[in-house]
Amino acid sequence: MLHIVFYAKIGSETNDFDIKDVIDSIMQSLSAGIPCFGDVDVNGDPEKVKQNWEEIKQTEKDGNKTVLGGVPSSLPALIKANRIQKKPGCRI
């Protein structure tokens, strides 16, 4: 939690984002992915929860149509290289 607050403070000093933006983003993710926060009624069925989660993740992935889609450009070089290697179709 300390890291989140620390990075939010840095973001606010550079006018890129602030703690409210971070919290809003987390809440958006929660409401999209967790049925009790969203509009999807799963009636406690674990299979429906899993199916809903997979549909949400697929929707998010559809926005990442490039080879490097979903790999943040701000990652440190070694972590970024590791993430790229894990991409389907990547041969290194």
Buried (B, 14 or more C-beta within 10 A) or exposed (E): EEEEEEEBEEBBEEEEBBBEEBEEEEEEEEEBBBBEEBEBEBEEEEEBBEEBBEEBEEEEEEEEEEEEEEBEEEEEEEEBEEBBEEEEEEEE
